[in-house]
Structure formats: structure tokens, C-alpha cells
Amino acid sequence: MKINEVYTMQEIREFGLTEKSVKDIHAKVFLNGTKVYFFEPITTQSLRLYSIINKRSFFL
């Protein structure tokens, strides 16, 4: 997956990412292994990937 690319919910699921419920963040957050992916909603079915961080950093 590449930063600033737009993905559909189906494509995101096909990459094996699982959605994480979060508070106080205006983004969709997905987990996969040791990485956390942040997506900005573009439309109801399209999301733009804008950041990828280490899972440990996210939960600190």
C-alpha cells in the first residue's frame, strides 16, 4: 500500500487489514501485524491512506 493512494473498503480488507475502533481521531484506523494504517474518508466507500506507524507507537 502506498501513502496518498485511494483505496476502497474491499481493497483494504483484501490486504488483510482489520478496522480498529478509536476515539478522538477523525480517521479510519486499521491494523495489520505490527503496523497501524490511518485513512482519511474521501467518499462513503473510498479512503485515502495518509500515514502508517508502528503498532507499539500507536498504543503508547
RAFENFEN-V930624 format. One record per helix or strand. SS is the DSSP state (a for helix, b for strand). FROM is the first residue (numbers start at 1). TO is the last residue. Records with the same first field share a line. If there is no record, write none. Layout:
SS: FROM-TO  FROM-TO
This chain:
b: 6-8  18-20  28-32  35-41  46-54
a: 9-14  55-59
